[in-house]
Every structure is written in structure tokens, then in C-alpha cells.
Amino acid sequence: MLVWLFQTSAISPSQLMFISIRAKIFLVLSICLVLAAAFIYAQTDRRHINNNSVVLISSVGCRSAETRTVGTIIVGGFVLTVAHGVAGQNANRIIFADGETTQASITVIDSDLDLALLEFDQAPLRSPVKPIKFASAKPGESVTFVAFNDQTQFARDAK
């Protein structure tokens, strides 16, 4: 059967050996990548949550690609975020943890402090939006931050 395969195909035995080694290398690399991804995922200590005071901001404009960053709803219904995530962009889509979206415009931006304040173009359906509650941290106290991985919100302890 093997002789027939070599006679009927353009693959020589040395080429078959080469393909076999390449396939083995590919398999080993694939397994390593899967294990590395699993290890990294396990190290992130993600707790999926649904906090609509923390939002994902997807911005488009003069940059060549969409930018994505996280913002926090603060008193007054504004969104506080980093300036480098929205600077130069002209359309900012706010995505809440439950999937609702709305548009916002940059009200104030300070590149030196790397802060930007966005205002909703129109009130979200869940209006009024509840601002996040800030608290004072004590030295040595654990802190948790909320972020997004693609469209999924998660919490992670700061280290």
C-alpha cells in the first residue's frame, strides 16, 4: 500500500518524512500554545461580573484602527476614561456589561493627566445610570479592578 502511494503521488519517501516531521512540530507547538493560553487564563483569577458602572468604550475616527478602552460612570452621568484611548477619535460607542450600547462625545480631555470625560449623546435606556461608588483604601488593603476581555466583563485583584 505504501509503495502504491509513492508510485501514484508526487510525494517521495523523503518528502513524506519531512511532512511527518513538520506535522509533529506543528502538533507540539499547538499543544504548547494551548497549554500556555490555559496557564495565562488560570493566572488571571477572573471573576465574571455584571457591573454597569464600568463600561467598554469602542472608538473610531482618524486612527487607522478602532480603539478599545474601559471607562467608569461617575456622578453627573459622565464617563471617566483615559485620554489615549479616545484622543483623535470622533465616534465613541459605550457598551454596558449587559450589552446595551449608546454613543458619547468627548466633553473634556487632558493629555497631560491622560484623562478624558465623555458625555452621553442621549440617555441610555437604563437611565439614570448609577455612578460607581468610590471608597478610601487603607495601606495593605486588597483592591479589585474591573475590566473587559473582548465583550466580557471581569474582576481581578490588583497585585
DSSP file (Angstrom, degrees, kcal/mol; ACC not computed):
  #  RESIDUE AA STRUCTURE BP1 BP2  ACC     N-H-->O    O-->H-N    N-H-->O    O-->H-N    TCO  KAPPA ALPHA  PHI   PSI    X-CA   Y-CA   Z-CA
    1    1 A M     >        0   0    0      0, 0.0     4,-2.1     0, 0.0     5,-0.1   0.000 360.0 360.0 360.0 -44.3    0.0    0.0    0.0
    2    2 A L  H  >  +     0   0    0      2,-0.2     4,-1.9     1,-0.2     5,-0.2   0.893 360.0  51.2 -64.3 -40.2    2.8    2.4    0.9
    3    3 A V  H  > S+     0   0    0      1,-0.2     4,-2.2     2,-0.2    -1,-0.2   0.917 108.8  51.8 -62.9 -42.5    4.6    1.6   -2.3
    4    4 A W  H  > S+     0   0    0      1,-0.2     4,-2.2     2,-0.2    -2,-0.2   0.896 106.6  54.4 -60.2 -40.8    1.4    2.2   -4.3
    5    5 A L  H  X S+     0   0    0     -4,-2.1     4,-1.0     1,-0.2     6,-0.3   0.906 110.7  45.1 -59.6 -43.7    1.1    5.7   -2.5
    6    6 A F  H  < S+     0   0    0     -4,-1.9    -1,-0.2     1,-0.2    -2,-0.2   0.859 114.0  49.4 -70.1 -34.5    4.6    6.6   -3.6
    7    7 A Q  H  < S+     0   0    0     -4,-2.2    -2,-0.2     1,-0.2    -1,-0.2   0.832 116.3  41.1 -73.9 -30.9    4.1    5.4   -7.2
    8    8 A T  H  < S+     0   0    0     -4,-2.2     2,-0.3    -5,-0.2    -1,-0.2   0.511 112.7  56.1 -97.6  -5.0    0.7    7.2   -7.6
    9    9 A S  S  < S-     0   0    0     -4,-1.0     0, 0.0     2,-0.2     0, 0.0  -0.760  80.3-120.9-122.2 170.5    1.6   10.5   -6.0
   10   10 A A  S    S+     0   0    0     -2,-0.3     2,-0.6     2,-0.1    -4,-0.1   0.251  80.8 107.3 -91.2  12.3    4.3   13.1   -6.4
   11   11 A I        -     0   0    0     -6,-0.3    -2,-0.2     4,-0.0    -3,-0.1  -0.818  57.1-154.2 -97.4 124.2    5.5   12.6   -2.8
   12   12 A S     >  -     0   0    0     -2,-0.6     4,-2.3     1,-0.1     3,-0.2  -0.512  31.8-105.5 -87.6 163.0    8.8   10.9   -2.4
   13   13 A P  H  > S+     0   0    0      0, 0.0     4,-2.1     0, 0.0     5,-0.1   0.867 122.8  52.2 -56.8 -36.9    9.6    8.9    0.8
   14   14 A S  H  > S+     0   0    0      1,-0.2     4,-2.1     2,-0.2     5,-0.1   0.878 109.3  49.5 -68.8 -35.0   12.0   11.7    1.9
   15   15 A Q  H  > S+     0   0    0      2,-0.2     4,-2.8    -3,-0.2     5,-0.2   0.890 108.8  52.5 -68.0 -38.0    9.2   14.3    1.4
   16   16 A L  H  X S+     0   0    0     -4,-2.3     4,-2.4     2,-0.2    -2,-0.2   0.901 109.3  49.6 -63.2 -40.3    6.8   12.1    3.4
   17   17 A M  H  X S+     0   0    0     -4,-2.1     4,-2.3     2,-0.2    -1,-0.2   0.911 111.3  49.7 -63.3 -41.7    9.3   12.0    6.2
   18   18 A F  H  X S+     0   0    0     -4,-2.1     4,-2.7     2,-0.2    -2,-0.2   0.918 111.7  47.5 -63.9 -43.8    9.7   15.8    6.0
   19   19 A I  H  X S+     0   0    0     -4,-2.8     4,-2.8     1,-0.2    -1,-0.2   0.900 110.6  53.1 -63.1 -40.2    5.9   16.3    6.1
   20   20 A S  H  X S+     0   0    0     -4,-2.4     4,-2.2     2,-0.2    -2,-0.2   0.910 110.4  46.0 -62.8 -42.5    5.7   14.0    9.0
   21   21 A I  H  X S+     0   0    0     -4,-2.3     4,-2.8     2,-0.2    -2,-0.2   0.921 113.0  50.2 -66.4 -43.6    8.3   15.9   11.0
   22   22 A R  H  X S+     0   0    0     -4,-2.7     4,-2.8     1,-0.2    -2,-0.2   0.911 110.5  50.0 -59.7 -41.8    6.6   19.2   10.1
   23   23 A A  H  X S+     0   0    0     -4,-2.8     4,-2.5     2,-0.2    -1,-0.2   0.900 111.0  49.3 -63.9 -39.9    3.3   17.8   11.3
   24   24 A K  H  X S+     0   0    0     -4,-2.2     4,-2.6     2,-0.2    -2,-0.2   0.923 111.9  47.9 -64.8 -43.6    4.9   16.6   14.5
   25   25 A I  H  X S+     0   0    0     -4,-2.8     4,-2.8     1,-0.2     5,-0.2   0.923 112.2  49.9 -62.2 -43.7    6.5   20.1   15.1
   26   26 A F  H  X S+     0   0    0     -4,-2.8     4,-2.6    -5,-0.2    -2,-0.2   0.914 111.3  49.0 -60.6 -43.5    3.1   21.7   14.4
   27   27 A L  H  X S+     0   0    0     -4,-2.5     4,-2.4     2,-0.2    -2,-0.2   0.927 112.4  47.2 -63.0 -45.9    1.4   19.4   16.8
   28   28 A V  H  X S+     0   0    0     -4,-2.6     4,-2.4     1,-0.2    -2,-0.2   0.924 113.9  47.7 -62.8 -44.7    3.9   20.0   19.6
   29   29 A L  H  X S+     0   0    0     -4,-2.8     4,-2.5     2,-0.2    -2,-0.2   0.896 111.1  51.6 -63.7 -39.8    3.7   23.8   19.0
   30   30 A S  H  X S+     0   0    0     -4,-2.6     4,-2.3    -5,-0.2    -2,-0.2   0.923 110.6  47.7 -62.0 -44.4   -0.1   23.7   19.0
   31   31 A I  H  X S+     0   0    0     -4,-2.4     4,-2.6     1,-0.2    -2,-0.2   0.913 111.5  51.2 -63.1 -42.4   -0.1   21.8   22.3
   32   32 A C  H  X S+     0   0    0     -4,-2.4     4,-2.6     1,-0.2    -2,-0.2   0.907 110.3  49.2 -61.5 -42.2    2.4   24.3   23.8
   33   33 A L  H  X S+     0   0    0     -4,-2.5     4,-2.5     2,-0.2    -1,-0.2   0.908 111.6  48.4 -64.9 -41.6    0.2   27.2   22.7
   34   34 A V  H  X S+     0   0    0     -4,-2.3     4,-2.4     2,-0.2    -2,-0.2   0.925 113.7  46.9 -63.9 -44.2   -2.9   25.7   24.2
   35   35 A L  H  X S+     0   0    0     -4,-2.6     4,-2.4     2,-0.2    -2,-0.2   0.901 112.3  50.1 -64.8 -40.4   -1.1   24.9   27.5
   36   36 A A  H  X S+     0   0    0     -4,-2.6     4,-2.7     2,-0.2    -2,-0.2   0.917 111.3  48.6 -64.1 -42.8    0.4   28.5   27.6
   37   37 A A  H  X S+     0   0    0     -4,-2.5     4,-2.6     2,-0.2    -2,-0.2   0.910 112.1  48.9 -63.1 -41.8   -3.1   30.0   27.0
   38   38 A A  H  X S+     0   0    0     -4,-2.4     4,-2.3     2,-0.2    -2,-0.2   0.899 111.9  49.5 -64.2 -40.1   -4.6   27.8   29.7
   39   39 A F  H  X S+     0   0    0     -4,-2.4     4,-1.8     2,-0.2    -2,-0.2   0.932 112.5  46.4 -64.5 -46.2   -1.8   28.8   32.1
   40   40 A I  H  X S+     0   0    0     -4,-2.7     4,-0.9     1,-0.2    -2,-0.2   0.921 112.8  50.1 -62.9 -43.8   -2.2   32.5   31.4
   41   41 A Y  H >< S+     0   0    0     -4,-2.6     3,-0.7     1,-0.2     5,-0.4   0.902 110.3  50.4 -61.4 -40.7   -6.0   32.3   31.8
   42   42 A A  H >< S+     0   0    0     -4,-2.3     3,-0.7     1,-0.2    -1,-0.2   0.837 107.5  54.5 -66.5 -32.1   -5.6   30.4   35.1
   43   43 A Q  H 3< S+     0   0    0     -4,-1.8    -1,-0.2     1,-0.2    -2,-0.2   0.680  93.7  70.3 -75.3 -17.4   -3.2   33.1   36.4
   44   44 A T  T << S-     0   0    0     -4,-0.9    -1,-0.2    -3,-0.7    -2,-0.2   0.652  85.4-147.8 -80.1 -13.2   -5.7   36.0   35.7
   45   45 A D    <   -     0   0    0     -3,-0.7   112,-0.3    -4,-0.4     2,-0.3   0.928  26.3-170.0  49.7  54.2   -8.1   35.0   38.5
   46   46 A R        -     0   0    0     -5,-0.4     2,-0.5   110,-0.1    -1,-0.2  -0.599  18.7-171.0 -83.4 134.0  -11.0   36.3   36.5
   47   47 A R  E     -A  155   0A   0    108,-1.7   108,-2.4    -2,-0.3     2,-0.2  -0.972  23.2-134.7-120.6 112.9  -14.4   36.6   38.2
   48   48 A H  E     +A  154   0A   0     -2,-0.5   106,-0.2   106,-0.2     2,-0.2  -0.485  35.7 168.2 -70.1 132.8  -17.1   37.4   35.6
   49   49 A I        -     0   0    0    104,-1.0   104,-0.3    -2,-0.2     2,-0.2  -0.766  37.0-133.7-134.6 178.6  -19.4   40.1   36.9
   50   50 A N        +     0   0    0     -2,-0.2     2,-0.7   102,-0.1    48,-0.1  -0.647  37.5 156.2-139.6  78.8  -22.1   42.4   35.5
   51   51 A N    >   -     0   0    0     -2,-0.2     3,-1.4     3,-0.1    46,-0.2  -0.909  23.5-168.5-111.1 106.3  -21.3   46.0   36.8
   52   52 A N  T 3  S+     0   0    0     -2,-0.7    -1,-0.1     1,-0.3    80,-0.1   0.440  80.4  75.2 -78.1   2.5  -22.9   48.6   34.5
   53   53 A S  T 3  S+     0   0    0      1,-0.1    20,-3.4    78,-0.1     2,-0.5   0.654  92.9  60.0 -81.5 -16.5  -20.9   51.4   36.3
   54   54 A V  E <  S-C   72   0B   0     -3,-1.4    43,-0.4    18,-0.2     2,-0.3  -0.960  77.8-175.2-113.2 126.1  -17.9   50.2   34.3
   55   55 A V  E     -C   71   0B   0     16,-2.5    16,-2.7    -2,-0.5     2,-0.4  -0.820  27.1-122.4-124.7 157.7  -18.2   50.3   30.5
   56   56 A L  E     -CD  70  95B   0     39,-2.7    39,-3.2    -2,-0.3     2,-0.5  -0.833  25.7-153.5 -94.2 135.2  -16.3   49.3   27.4
   57   57 A I  E     -CD  69  94B   0     12,-3.4    12,-2.1    -2,-0.4     2,-0.6  -0.955   9.2-171.2-115.6 119.9  -15.6   52.2   25.1
   58   58 A S  E     -CD  68  93B   0     35,-2.7    35,-3.1    -2,-0.5     2,-0.4  -0.950  14.7-174.3-111.1 117.0  -15.1   51.4   21.4
   59   59 A S  E     -CD  67  92B   0      8,-2.9     8,-2.5    -2,-0.6     2,-0.3  -0.886  11.7-179.9-120.3 143.3  -13.9   54.4   19.4
   60   60 A V  E     + D   0  91B   0     31,-2.2    31,-2.0    -2,-0.4    30,-1.5  -0.943  29.8  97.4-133.4 157.7  -13.3   55.1   15.7
   61   61 A G  E    S- D   0  89B   0      2,-0.4    28,-0.2    -2,-0.3    27,-0.1  -0.845  83.4  -2.7 167.7-126.5  -12.1   58.2   13.9
   62   62 A C  S    S+     0   0    0     26,-1.7    27,-0.1    -2,-0.3     2,-0.1   0.647 102.7  92.8 -78.0 -14.1   -8.8   59.4   12.4
   63   63 A R  S    S-     0   0    0     25,-0.2    -2,-0.4     2,-0.1     4,-0.1  -0.406  85.4-119.1 -74.8 158.8   -6.8   56.5   13.7
   64   64 A S  S    S+     0   0    0     -2,-0.1     2,-0.3    -4,-0.1    -1,-0.1   0.704  92.5  31.3 -73.4 -18.5   -6.3   53.6   11.3
   65   65 A A  S    S-     0   0    0     -6,-0.0    -2,-0.1    -5,-0.0    -4,-0.1  -0.936  92.2 -90.1-137.9 159.9   -8.0   51.1   13.7
   66   66 A E        -     0   0    0     -2,-0.3     2,-0.4    -6,-0.1    -6,-0.2  -0.370  39.3-144.3 -61.7 143.0  -10.7   51.0   16.3
   67   67 A T  E     -C   59   0B   0     -8,-2.5    -8,-2.9    18,-0.1     2,-0.4  -0.895  11.7-163.4-110.3 147.1   -9.5   51.7   19.9
   68   68 A R  E     +C   58   0B   0     -2,-0.4     2,-0.3   -10,-0.2   -10,-0.2  -0.996  19.9 148.5-131.6 133.9  -11.0   50.0   22.9
   69   69 A T  E     -C   57   0B   0    -12,-2.1   -12,-3.4    -2,-0.4     2,-0.4  -0.893  40.6-102.9-149.9 177.9  -10.7   51.0   26.5
   70   70 A V  E     -C   56   0B   0     -2,-0.3    12,-0.5   -14,-0.2     2,-0.3  -0.853  30.9-172.7-111.6 145.7  -12.6   51.0   29.7
   71   71 A G  E     -C   55   0B   0    -16,-2.7   -16,-2.5    -2,-0.4     2,-0.4  -0.888  15.5-135.7-132.2 165.3  -14.5   53.8   31.4
   72   72 A T  E     -CE  54  80B   0      8,-2.3     8,-2.9    -2,-0.3     2,-0.4  -0.984  18.8-126.4-125.5 130.8  -16.3   54.4   34.7
   73   73 A I  E     - E   0  79B   0    -20,-3.4    59,-2.7    -2,-0.4     6,-0.2  -0.626  37.8-177.0 -73.2 126.5  -19.6   56.1   35.1
   74   74 A I  E >>  - E   0  78B   0      4,-2.6     3,-1.6    -2,-0.4     4,-0.7  -0.682  38.2 -57.3-119.7 175.6  -19.2   58.9   37.6
   75   75 A V  T 34 S+     0   0    0      1,-0.3     3,-0.4    -2,-0.2    -1,-0.2  -0.200 122.4  36.0 -53.4 138.6  -21.5   61.5   39.3
   76   76 A G  T 34 S-     0   0    0      1,-0.2    -1,-0.3    -3,-0.1    -3,-0.0   0.365 124.9 -84.7  95.7  -3.1  -23.4   63.6   36.7
   77   77 A G  T <4 S+     0   0    0     -3,-1.6    43,-0.6     1,-0.3    -1,-0.2   0.692  87.6 140.4  77.5  18.8  -23.7   60.7   34.2
   78   78 A F  E  <  -EF  74 119B   0     -4,-0.7    -4,-2.6    -3,-0.4     2,-0.5  -0.506  50.3-129.5 -88.5 162.3  -20.3   61.3   32.7
   79   79 A V  E     -EF  73 118B   0     39,-2.5    39,-2.9    -6,-0.2     2,-0.5  -0.971  17.0-155.8-113.6 121.0  -17.8   58.6   31.7
   80   80 A L  E     +EF  72 117B   0     -8,-2.9    -8,-2.3    -2,-0.5     2,-0.2  -0.841  30.9 144.5 -96.3 129.1  -14.3   58.9   33.0
   81   81 A T  E     - F   0 116B   0     35,-2.4    35,-2.4    -2,-0.5     2,-0.3  -0.828  51.6 -69.5-148.6-175.5  -11.6   57.2   30.9
   82   82 A V    >>  -     0   0    0    -12,-0.5     3,-0.8    -2,-0.2     4,-0.6  -0.662  33.6-137.9 -86.5 141.3   -8.0   57.5   29.7
   83   83 A A  H >> S+     0   0    0     -2,-0.3     4,-2.5    31,-0.3     3,-1.2   0.879 100.1  61.7 -65.5 -38.6   -7.3   60.2   27.1
   84   84 A H  H 34 S+     0   0    0      1,-0.3    -1,-0.2     2,-0.2    31,-0.0   0.701  99.8  57.3 -66.1 -16.0   -5.0   58.0   25.0
   85   85 A G  H <4 S+     0   0    0     -3,-0.8    -1,-0.3     1,-0.1   -26,-0.2   0.726 122.3  20.9 -83.8 -22.3   -8.0   55.6   24.3
   86   86 A V  H X< S+     0   0    0     -3,-1.2     3,-2.0    -4,-0.6    -2,-0.2   0.520  87.2 122.8-123.3 -10.2  -10.3   58.3   22.8
   87   87 A A  T 3< S+     0   0    0     -4,-2.5     3,-0.1     1,-0.3    29,-0.0  -0.315  85.5  10.1 -59.7 132.4   -8.0   61.1   21.7
   88   88 A G  T 3  S+     0   0    0      1,-0.3   -26,-1.7   -26,-0.1     2,-0.3   0.411 101.2 117.7  80.5  -2.8   -8.4   61.9   18.0
   89   89 A Q  E <   -D   61   0B   0     -3,-2.0   -28,-0.3   -28,-0.2    -1,-0.3  -0.743  46.0-166.3 -97.5 147.1  -11.5   59.6   17.7
   90   90 A N  E    S+     0   0B   0    -30,-1.5     2,-0.4    -2,-0.3   -29,-0.2   0.485  71.7  52.1-113.1  -3.9  -14.8   61.1   16.7
   91   91 A A  E     -D   60   0B   0    -31,-2.0   -31,-2.2    -5,-0.1     2,-0.6  -0.969  60.2-175.3-135.8 120.5  -17.3   58.3   17.5
   92   92 A N  E     -DG  59 104B   0     12,-0.9    12,-2.2    -2,-0.4     2,-0.6  -0.940   7.0-162.9-120.3 110.7  -17.3   56.7   20.9
   93   93 A R  E     -DG  58 103B   0    -35,-3.1   -35,-2.7    -2,-0.6     2,-0.5  -0.828  10.0-149.6 -94.5 124.7  -19.7   53.7   21.4
   94   94 A I  E     -DG  57 102B   0      8,-3.7     8,-1.8    -2,-0.6     2,-0.5  -0.830  11.0-165.4 -95.0 126.1  -20.3   52.9   25.1
   95   95 A I  E     -DG  56 101B   0    -39,-3.2   -39,-2.7    -2,-0.5     6,-0.2  -0.956   6.9-150.9-117.6 117.1  -21.0   49.2   25.7
   96   96 A F    >   -     0   0    0      4,-3.0     3,-2.2    -2,-0.5   -41,-0.1  -0.400  30.9-105.5 -80.9 162.3  -22.5   48.3   29.1
   97   97 A A  T 3  S+     0   0    0    -43,-0.4    56,-0.2     1,-0.3    -1,-0.1   0.798 121.2  55.2 -59.3 -30.2  -21.9   44.9   30.7
   98   98 A D  T 3  S-     0   0    0      2,-0.1    -1,-0.3   -48,-0.1   -48,-0.0   0.431 123.6-103.2 -85.8   2.9  -25.4   43.7   29.8
   99   99 A G  S <  S+     0   0    0     -3,-2.2    -2,-0.1     1,-0.3    -1,-0.0   0.230  74.4 138.9 100.3 -14.3  -24.7   44.5   26.1
  100  100 A E        -     0   0    0     -5,-0.1    -4,-3.0     1,-0.0     2,-0.3  -0.367  35.2-159.8 -63.7 143.8  -26.7   47.8   25.8
  101  101 A T  E     +G   95   0B   0     -6,-0.2     2,-0.3    -2,-0.0    -6,-0.2  -0.919  18.5 164.4-126.6 154.0  -24.9   50.4   23.7
  102  102 A T  E     -G   94   0B   0     -8,-1.8    -8,-3.7    -2,-0.3     2,-0.3  -0.952  33.8-106.6-154.7 167.0  -25.1   54.2   23.4
  103  103 A Q  E     -G   93   0B   0     -2,-0.3    18,-2.5   -10,-0.2    19,-0.6  -0.700  30.2-173.7-100.4 152.7  -23.0   56.9   21.9
  104  104 A A  E     -GH  92 120B   0    -12,-2.2   -12,-0.9    16,-0.3     2,-0.3  -0.980  12.0-144.0-142.7 154.3  -20.9   59.5   23.8
  105  105 A S  E     - H   0 119B   0     14,-2.7    14,-2.7    -2,-0.3     2,-0.4  -0.882  30.6-102.2-118.2 151.1  -18.9   62.6   22.9
  106  106 A I  E     + H   0 118B   0     -2,-0.3    12,-0.3    12,-0.2     3,-0.1  -0.590  37.1 174.7 -72.5 124.0  -15.7   63.9   24.4
  107  107 A T  E     +     0   0B   0     10,-3.3     2,-0.3    -2,-0.4    11,-0.2   0.855  69.2   3.2 -93.5 -48.7  -16.5   66.8   26.8
  108  108 A V  E     - H   0 117B   0      9,-1.5     9,-3.1     2,-0.0    -1,-0.4  -0.996  62.9-173.5-140.4 141.8  -13.0   67.4   28.2
  109  109 A I  E     - H   0 116B   0     -2,-0.3     2,-0.5     7,-0.2     7,-0.2  -0.997   5.6-173.5-138.8 135.4   -9.7   65.8   27.5
  110  110 A D  E  >> - H   0 115B   0      5,-3.0     5,-2.0    -2,-0.4     4,-1.1  -0.908   2.8-174.6-129.4 102.7   -6.4   66.4   29.3
  111  111 A S  T  45S+     0   0    0     -2,-0.5    -1,-0.1     1,-0.2   -27,-0.1   0.817  84.1  59.0 -68.1 -30.9   -3.4   64.6   27.6
  112  112 A D  T  45S+     0   0    0      1,-0.2    -1,-0.2     2,-0.1    -2,-0.0   0.907 116.9  32.2 -65.1 -41.0   -1.0   65.6   30.4
  113  113 A L  T  45S-     0   0    0      2,-0.2    -1,-0.2    -3,-0.1    -2,-0.2   0.552 106.2-129.8 -88.9  -9.0   -3.1   63.8   33.0
  114  114 A D  T  <5 +     0   0    0     -4,-1.1     2,-0.4     1,-0.2   -31,-0.3   0.908  63.6 131.2  57.4  46.0   -4.2   61.2   30.5
  115  115 A L  E   < - H   0 110B   0     -5,-2.0    -5,-3.0   -33,-0.3     2,-0.3  -0.961  34.9-175.3-127.7 146.1   -7.9   61.7   31.4
  116  116 A A  E     -FH  81 109B   0    -35,-2.4   -35,-2.4    -2,-0.4     2,-0.5  -0.993  13.7-149.9-138.6 146.6  -11.0   62.2   29.3
  117  117 A L  E     -FH  80 108B   0     -9,-3.1   -10,-3.3    -2,-0.3    -9,-1.5  -0.976  16.5-167.2-117.7 122.2  -14.6   62.9   30.3
  118  118 A L  E     -FH  79 106B   0    -39,-2.9   -39,-2.5    -2,-0.5     2,-0.4  -0.812   5.9-154.3-109.3 150.1  -17.3   61.7   27.9
  119  119 A E  E     -FH  78 105B   0    -14,-2.7   -14,-2.7    -2,-0.3   -41,-0.1  -0.977  27.7-107.7-123.9 137.7  -21.0   62.7   28.0
  120  120 A F  E     - H   0 104B   0    -43,-0.6   -16,-0.3    -2,-0.4     3,-0.1  -0.378  16.2-144.5 -62.1 135.7  -23.8   60.5   26.6
  121  121 A D  S    S+     0   0    0    -18,-2.5     2,-0.3     1,-0.3    -1,-0.2   0.865  89.6   1.7 -68.4 -36.2  -25.2   61.9   23.4
  122  122 A Q  S    S-     0   0    0    -19,-0.6    -1,-0.3    -3,-0.0   -19,-0.1  -0.980  98.2 -85.9-146.2 153.0  -28.6   60.6   24.6
  123  123 A A        -     0   0    0     -2,-0.3     4,-0.0    -3,-0.1   -46,-0.0  -0.283  46.7-114.1 -61.6 136.9  -29.6   58.9   27.8
  124  124 A P    >   -     0   0    0      0, 0.0     3,-1.8     0, 0.0    -1,-0.1  -0.250  29.6-106.5 -63.0 160.2  -29.1   55.1   27.9
  125  125 A L  T 3  S+     0   0    0      1,-0.3    -2,-0.1     3,-0.0   -23,-0.0   0.804 120.4  59.6 -58.7 -30.1  -32.3   53.0   28.2
  126  126 A R  T 3  S-     0   0    0      0, 0.0    -1,-0.3     0, 0.0    -3,-0.0   0.283  95.2-169.0 -83.1  12.0  -31.4   52.2   31.8
  127  127 A S    <   +     0   0    0     -3,-1.8     2,-0.1     2,-0.1     3,-0.0  -0.136  61.8  49.7 -51.0 138.3  -31.5   55.9   32.7
  128  128 A P  S    S-     0   0    0      0, 0.0     2,-0.3     0, 0.0   -51,-0.0   0.525  84.4-149.9 -80.5 145.6  -30.5   57.1   35.2
  129  129 A V        -     0   0    0     -2,-0.1   -52,-0.1     1,-0.1    -2,-0.1  -0.630  16.7-124.6 -78.6 133.4  -27.2   55.3   35.1
  130  130 A K        -     0   0    0     -2,-0.3   -57,-0.2   -55,-0.1     3,-0.1  -0.676  23.0-133.5 -82.1 125.1  -25.8   54.6   38.6
  131  131 A P        -     0   0    0      0, 0.0   -57,-0.2     0, 0.0   -78,-0.1  -0.380  29.8 -95.5 -72.8 156.6  -22.3   56.0   39.1
  132  132 A I        -     0   0    0    -59,-2.7     2,-0.6   -79,-0.3   -57,-0.2  -0.406  36.2-123.0 -68.9 147.7  -19.6   53.8   40.7
  133  133 A K        -     0   0    0     -2,-0.1     2,-0.3    -3,-0.1    -1,-0.1  -0.845  24.9-152.8 -96.3 122.0  -19.2   54.3   44.4
  134  134 A F        -     0   0    0     -2,-0.6     2,-0.3     0, 0.0     0, 0.0  -0.648  12.7-173.4 -92.1 150.7  -15.7   55.2   45.4
  135  135 A A        -     0   0    0     -2,-0.3     2,-0.3     0, 0.0    -2,-0.0  -0.955  29.6-102.3-138.5 157.9  -14.2   54.3   48.8
  136  136 A S        -     0   0    0     -2,-0.3     2,-0.4     1,-0.0     0, 0.0  -0.647  34.3-141.3 -81.4 135.9  -10.9   55.2   50.6
  137  137 A A        -     0   0    0     -2,-0.3     6,-0.1     4,-0.0     3,-0.0  -0.767   7.8-143.1 -97.7 143.8   -8.3   52.5   50.6
  138  138 A K    >   -     0   0    0     -2,-0.4     3,-2.3     4,-0.1     0, 0.0  -0.765  37.9 -84.1-101.0 150.8   -6.2   51.8   53.6
  139  139 A P  T 3  S+     0   0    0      0, 0.0     3,-0.1     0, 0.0    -1,-0.1  -0.287 117.1  15.2 -54.4 131.2   -2.5   50.7   53.3
  140  140 A G  T 3  S+     0   0    0      1,-0.3     2,-0.2    -3,-0.0    -3,-0.0   0.324  93.1 135.1  87.0  -7.7   -2.2   47.0   52.7
  141  141 A E    <   -     0   0    0     -3,-2.3    -1,-0.3     1,-0.1     2,-0.1  -0.490  60.4-110.5 -75.3 143.0   -5.9   46.6   51.8
  142  142 A S        -     0   0    0     -2,-0.2     2,-0.4    -3,-0.1    -4,-0.1  -0.446  31.4-156.7 -74.4 148.3   -6.7   44.5   48.8
  143  143 A V        -     0   0    0     15,-0.4    15,-3.3    -2,-0.1     2,-0.4  -0.974   4.5-159.7-128.1 139.1   -8.0   46.2   45.7
  144  144 A T  E     -B  157   0A   0     -2,-0.4     2,-0.3    13,-0.3    13,-0.2  -0.955   6.4-161.3-118.3 136.8  -10.1   44.8   42.8
  145  145 A F  E     -B  156   0A   0     11,-2.9    11,-2.5    -2,-0.4     2,-0.4  -0.873  10.6-138.1-116.5 155.8  -10.4   46.3   39.4
  146  146 A V  E     +B  155   0A   0     -2,-0.3     2,-0.2     9,-0.2     9,-0.2  -0.913  33.1 153.4-112.5 134.8  -13.0   45.7   36.7
  147  147 A A  E     -B  154   0A   0      7,-2.6     7,-2.5    -2,-0.4     2,-0.4  -0.808  35.7-108.3-145.3-176.0  -12.1   45.3   33.1
  148  148 A F  E     -B  153   0A   0     -2,-0.2     2,-0.5     5,-0.2     5,-0.2  -0.958   9.1-162.4-124.6 143.8  -13.2   43.8   29.8
  149  149 A N  E >  S-B  152   0A   0      3,-2.9     3,-2.3    -2,-0.4     2,-0.5  -0.960  79.1 -48.6-120.1 106.8  -11.9   40.8   27.8
  150  150 A D  T 3  S-     0   0    0     -2,-0.5    -2,-0.0     1,-0.3     0, 0.0  -0.564 125.2 -24.8  59.2-112.9  -13.4   41.2   24.4
  151  151 A Q  T 3  S+     0   0    0     -2,-0.5     2,-0.5    -3,-0.1    -1,-0.3   0.387 119.2  98.3-105.9   2.0  -17.1   41.8   25.3
  152  152 A T  E <   - B   0 149A   0     -3,-2.3    -3,-2.9  -102,-0.0     2,-0.3  -0.794  64.1-142.3 -99.9 128.7  -17.0   40.0   28.7
  153  153 A Q  E     + B   0 148A   0     -2,-0.5  -104,-1.0  -104,-0.3     2,-0.3  -0.657  26.8 171.1 -86.2 141.4  -16.6   42.0   31.9
  154  154 A F  E     -AB  48 147A   0     -7,-2.5    -7,-2.6    -2,-0.3     2,-0.4  -0.975  26.4-132.4-146.0 160.2  -14.4   40.5   34.7
  155  155 A A  E     -AB  47 146A   0   -108,-2.4  -108,-1.7    -2,-0.3     2,-0.3  -0.882  22.6-177.6-112.5 146.8  -12.9   41.5   38.0
  156  156 A R  E     - B   0 145A   0    -11,-2.5   -11,-2.9    -2,-0.4     2,-0.2  -0.997  28.7-115.3-145.6 139.0   -9.4   40.9   39.1
  157  157 A D  E     - B   0 144A   0     -2,-0.3   -13,-0.3  -112,-0.3     2,-0.2  -0.539  34.4-121.5 -72.2 135.6   -7.4   41.5   42.2
  158  158 A A              0   0    0    -15,-3.3   -15,-0.4    -2,-0.2    -1,-0.1  -0.507 360.0 360.0 -74.7 146.7   -4.6   44.1   41.9
  159  159 A K              0   0    0     -2,-0.2    -1,-0.1   -17,-0.1    -2,-0.0   0.384 360.0 360.0-114.5 360.0   -1.2   42.8   42.7
